[in-house]
């Protein structure tokens, strides 16, 4: 049976899923270092698998662990959280 969970989400959905502000995801698309994305004409799409992988790459067990890719923490008072 095929899963009913969607495979892709837009930038707002990615922001909610990762707790990273929409503007930060946009900046990471330009500068690099963010999750992989696809473009369908002008629409930016993220796969949930790529978002999970990106978050897992930043996972560490201590602050002295090897440098992790930049994953910003959400700011208090933003609407990045669902």
N, C-alpha and C positions, 0 to 999 in steps of 0.2 A: 504494500500500500504506500502510495506517495505521500510525503509530508505536506500538510496544509500550510506550514509556516513559509512565509515568503523568503526567497533567496536573496533579494536585493532590497536596498532602501535608499532613500534620497539623503541629502546632507542633513536635514533636520532629524531624520530617523537615526542617522549615524551619530549625531550629536547626543541624542537622548540615550542611545545604546552605550556610548563610551563615556558620557558625562564630560565631553570636550566641547567647548563653545563652537558654534557654527563658524564664527569668524576665524577661530584658530584652525579649524579644518581647512578653510579656504586658504589661509596663509601656508599651511603645510602642503597643500596641493601645488603651490607656486614654488616654495623653497625646498620641498622634499622632506622626508622624514616622517610623513604621515602614512595612514593606511592606503593600500592600493585602491584605485578607483577606476571606473570606466566612464566614458562620455558617450551618450546617445544624443547626437546633435548638440544641443546646448544643456542637456540634463546630465547632471553628475550622479552616478550611482555607485554605491558601495555594496560589496557582498558581505553578508554576515560572517562568513567564514574568514574573509580577509580582516574584518574588524576584530574578530576573536584572536586571530593569529598576531595581529599588531599589538593587542593588549597583552597577550601571553609573552611576546618578545620583551616587553618592558617589565615583566614580573621578576622580582628579586626577593631574596630571603634576608638580606641585610644591606645596610647603606654602604658597606665596604665591598659589595659585590661589583663585578665589572660594570663599566658604564652602560647604562640602558639607553635605548632610543628615547627621544624626548616624548613624553606623554604628559601633557599639562594637567594639572588638577583643576577641577571646576572652582570658580569663584563663588563665594557666598552671594546670594541675591541675583544670580543670573537665571535665565530661563532654560538653561541647558539640561536640566534634570526634568524627567517626565512628571 
